[in-house]
Structure formats: structure tokens, C-alpha cells
Amino acid sequence: MSDVYEHVDFITGQPYPMWAKARGVCPVMRTEGQLGDPRATYHVTTHADVERVLRDSRTFSSSINGEVIGQYMGELILAMDGDEHKQYRGLVSHAFRASALARWDRELVAPIIESVLDVIAPIGRADLVRDVTTRYPVQVICGIVGVPIDDHEQFVAWSEQINIGPLHPEAGMAASQAMRAYLEPIVAARRAAPTGDLLSELVTAEIDGERLTDEKIYGFLRLLLPAGAETTFRVMGSALLALLTHPAEMARVRADRALIAAVIEETLRWETSVTMVSRVATADAEVGGCPIPAGSPVAVITGSANHDSTRYPDPETWRLDREPQQHLAFGWGPHLCLGMHLARLELTAGLNAILDRLPNLRLDPDAPAPVIQGLAFRGPDALPVLFDPS
């Protein structure tokens, strides 16, 4: 099956039919020569197998992330295993503690979404991707880290180039170097005079009496700024599209905001913004009856797992009243996403504010119908809407 992705474009592709076929016929797909890697790659598609691989970090190591995206991001927590990962995660997770989330909600999240909506609310029409979702989460993450919010558009551009670095190496490396050059004086300033932001915590933190190296700091920032912005903006766009194409459900949510939690969880399952994560087999293994030799890259398709009909009835349909089931949009196991609580906080605040500030929100009937698309990263590129000016 070496040509399995041949007809699925990275940017505009629709891989779910292919993954559905694989789950029923060949749940672990073997491909050759992915992104120039001479090794065969094994693609895991069912929920049970994906969860098993993500839990077993001894057999399926994250170190391969250092080989691929690490070229552009630097030293990554995503590429760490064992005690090193546990120590580094413990340090970083402290920055996402409940008290910090409450402060960010009050001081950053709420004011930023209101300021973004202030621009479009009097106009009566907008592209919610261009005008809201690509602006709001990146400004929040810039504020949390401690870099100037006014530069958020530059971080969006760098993030996109770094994320697709394996496809466009020169642009990805240039963006990586430019981001580091931008951050260096800010890191130096925080070392000299910490200000209480996340960057200040990183440059002053210690593990076993030692400060984090510059490479680990810049690696974390190159990961956090793109991940904290792009994944949330994509899923927020998908949630808005789900509501806009289910007007009866949108009316229910307007009337009962407690339903926003269900909107978020069902959207995370239905359209996972990042559909796959990478692992490498540390020993000969077997998954779904398929032998995987030691040293083989393993593509763990969380997007496919979230559409497994053995776990989610009618998985292709977005259903507000779906019975809650744990999804894998934030991964599983030791590398469960550190920012998942922040993402849920931003999505909740953002959807509430949009419903409050944009009355009679509806798709623009004269604009092309929006589409969620992409292979590894998914979301709508545009959401043209109309609403009553306020």
C-alpha cells in the first residue's frame, strides 16, 4: 500500500474514507518512503490499537519527533521518553496549573476575544476564520508566554511554516531561525528581570538543580506558540461550522450555554485538528495482527480512531447529543496534551462570546460553502457569515 496517500493532498485532502476502509480491511497500513524516509511506516487506524500504542511508550517511543519536526523546532518535549520526559513535563505542567488558568481567563482570554469581536460586531458580516479564529488563540498564547501580542500575525506565519517544514524544508528552517532571533532578546530580558509570565517561569526553572538549556527553552517556545495557536483555531473553526450547519442545534446552544461543553467534545472527536502523531518501534512488535519491526516509524492516526464505528455509532455525523465517550484528540498516555485545559477554556470563552456578540449568526448564502479539509491538520479555511450588526 505504498501509494495509500498518493491521492490525498496534504492541504485539501479528505482522508476519512480511506481510513474507514483501512479499519475494516487492513487496520495497520504499511507505506514506503514517507517524506523521504527509506523505512516502511506503519499507520495505526483503529481506536483500540491507537490507544494501546499511545499508552506503551516503552515499545513505541516519541524520539522520532526529534528526527522529523525537531529539525525545525529544536529540543522537544514531544521527543522525550522515560525519566527525562517525566521531569520536563512536571516542570512545564506547573505553568498550566488551575490558578494560572483562572488568571489567564480573567486577564487575557476574555479581554482578547472581546477586542477581536469589537472589530466585526458593527459590520454585520465577517469571515470568522480570517477575522476571529486565526487572531484569538494566537493572541492568547502570546500573552501567556510573554511576547508582544501585537506581533501575533508574525507568529501565525512562522507557525504555519514550521509545521509544514518536512514538506518545505527551506521555508521551515528559515521560520525556525527567524523565531529564535526574535525571541533571544526577550529571553535575555526575562533572565535579567522575570515578570511572572510563562517565559519567566521557564528561564528561572530548575530540574535537579540545573536550569533549562537555551535549546530546550527555544524548543518549547517553537512548539508552544504554534501548537497553542493553530490547533485551537482549527477546532474552533470546525465547531463554528458544525453549529452554522445545524441551526436548530445552534438555537439550543444559544438558549442553554451548558451545551457548549458537548459542542466542544463532539467537535474534538468529529474533526480532530491534528489527526496523527508519530512514534517509532523500539523492539519488534505486533499491532492489530500486523508485525512491526524494531526501528520502524509508526503513524498513530488519532483522527481515524475518533471515527471508529466500533466505539462511536455513526461516526461521520456531528451529533450534539452523542453519548459521551473519551476521544483521542489530545492524544493519550504519557504525552497527553499539556494544553488541553487551556484549549477547552479558550473554546468555551470564544464560542460564548460569539453567540453573545453576533446575533442571528448564519452562513453567507452568497459565499462558497465552507469546507473542513487537510490530511494531518484539519479545519475550514474560511467561514463567511452574516449577523445583525451591534
QUIMORA-V910027 format. One line per field, one symbol per residue. ss: DSSP state (H for helix, E for strand, L for the rest). psi: psi as a letter, one per 30 degrees, with the letter a starting at -180 (. if undefined). burial: + if it has 24 or more other ideal C-beta (glycine too) atoms within 12 Angstrom, else -. A space follows every 50 residues. Layout:
ss: ???
psi: ???
burial: ???
//
This chain:
ss: LLLLLLLLLLLLLLLHHHHHHHHHHLLEEEELLHHHLLLLEEEELLHHHH HHHHHLLLLEELLHHHHLLHHHHLLLHHHLLHHHHHHHHHHHHHHHLHHH HHHHHHHHHHHHHHHHHHHHHLLLEEEHHHHHHHHHHHHHHHHHHLLLHH HHHHHHHHHHHHHLLLLLHHHHHHHHHHHHHHHHHHHHHHHHLLLLLHHH HHHHLEELLEELLHHHHHHHHHHHHHHHHHHHHHHHHHHHHHHHLLHHHH HHHHHLHHHHHHHHHHHHHHLLLELLEEEEELLLEEELLEEELLLLEEEE LHHHHLLLLLLLLLLLLLLLLLLLLLLLLLLLHHHLLLLHHHHHHHHHHH HHHHHHHLLLLEELLLLLLLLEELLLELEELLLEEELLLL
psi: hfgegegjkeeglifeeeeeeeefeifjkklkhkhgkflkkkjkfleeee eeefeifeejlfffffedfffffakkffgllbeeeeeeeeeefefgleee eeeeeefeeeeeeeeefeefefeflljfeefdefeeeeeeeeeeeglkef geeeeeeeeeeeegefeieeeeeeeeeeeeeefefeeeeeeeikffleee eefflkjhgklkleeeeeeeefeeeeefeeeeeefeeeeeeeefgieeee eeeefjfffeeeeeeeeeeeikejfllklkkflklkkhgkkjlkfkkjjj ieeeefgjffejkhffkjjegkkkkklgfgalafgkkfgeeeeeeeeeee eeeeeefilhklkjfflkklkklldekklkfkiklllkk.
burial: ---++--+-+--++++-+++-++--++++++--++---++++++++++++ ++++-++-+++++++++++++++++++++++--++--++-+++-++---+ +--++--+++-++-+++--++---+++++++++++++++++++++++-+- ++-++++++++++++++----++-+++-++-++--++--+------++++ +++++------+---+++++++++++++++++++++++++++++++--++ --++----++-+++++++++++++++++++++--+-++-+-+--++++++ ++++++++--++--+--+-+-+----++++++++++++++++++++++++ +++++-++--+++------+-++++++++++++++++---
//
